[in-house]
Amino acid sequence: QYVDNPVKEDSLSKMIEYIKENTSKDAVFYGFGACYIRAGSDRSVVLDSKGAGMLIEGNQKLFVEWYKEKKYIENFNQKDLIKYLKENQVDYFVVKEKQLDLNLEKQIGNIFLYKLE
């Protein structure tokens, strides 16, 4: 189910708190609620839509690069996406569905946090 404002979803708020308290300040995240993770836990995120758009506003070259990269990975299967994220030094993957072949670090409600190793 799509949530207009993921922060209103209690599970994501609790996950952000978990991330803030239990992960390295240098950790990099990708996935569901990334712009909220950046703001709420003070952690770096990659390829988020809302945060990236605001950060690169006014820089057309960076915006085009961000858009190309976002489109490039859009149709990856899970295996290729995880490989790509690891190659780009992403430490954690946040999703709303269970990923059987990944290392689950924490589940809070319907939010899953995976450590990429």
N, C-alpha and C positions, 0 to 999 in steps of 0.2 A: 504494500500500500504506500502510495506517495504521500509524504508529509510536507506541507507547504513550508513550515518552519521547523526543521529537524531539532532545534534546540528545545522546542516545546515538548518534544518526545523525551520523557524522563530517562529512558535507557541511554540516549546519546549524551545527555547532561552528565549522567553518572560515569559513562565511559570517558568523557573528557576529563572529569575529575581523577579517574583512575590513571589516565595517561599522564596527567600533570604530576601526580604523586609517585608514579612507579616506573617512569621511563627517563632516560637520559635527556637532558636539555638539548643535546646535539642530535637526537633521533629525528628521522625524516619519515613522514607519513604520506600515504596515498589512499584515497577511497572516499567512502560515504561521509558526508559532513566535514570535509577537509577544511573549508573556510572557517567553520566553527571550532575545529580542533586547533587551528592556528591561533585564533583569538582567545579561546578559553584555556588552552594548556600552554601557550607560549612555545609551541613546537613548530618546526618547519614542515611545510607540506609541498607537494609537487602536483602540478596539473589540476589544480582546483579551478572551478569556473568563476565563481564570484570574486574570490580574493585575487586571482591572477588578473582578471579584467581590471580591477581597481589599481593594482600595483603597476600595470604596464600602460595604463591610460596615458595617452599623449605620446607614447613611443610606438609609432607605427611598425617599425622593424621588429621590435620584441613581440608586439601583438601578433604579427603574421607568423613569427617563429612558434609562439605558443599555440596558435590555432593549428598550424601544420602538425605539430607534435601531438596535440589532442586528437586530431583526425587520424593520424598515423596509427595510434594504438586503439582507436575506437572499436575496431572489429577483430582485435586479437582474441584468440581463445585464452583460457586461463593460464595454460602452460607458457605461452608466449608472453602474456602480460607479466607474469611473475618473473620470468627471465629478464624482460626489459626493465622492470622495476629494480631488480637486484643489480643489473648492470649500471643503473643510474643511482646507486647508493641509497635506495629506499629501504628503511629498516622495518616498517610496519605497514600492514594492509588492513583497512577497516571496511567491513562489508555488512550487509543485512541478510546474508545467507551463509549457511555452513559450507566450508570448503574442506572436503575430507582429506585432501592430500597436503594440507599445510599445517604448520605448528601453531595450534590454538594457544594463545597466551591468556585471553580473558573473554568471557561471554557475559554480557549484561543485557538481559531481556533479549531483544532481537538484533543486537549489535555484537559483531564478532571482531576481535582484534587478533591478528595473526602476526607473529614475528617472522620476518623473512630471513632465512639463514642459508 
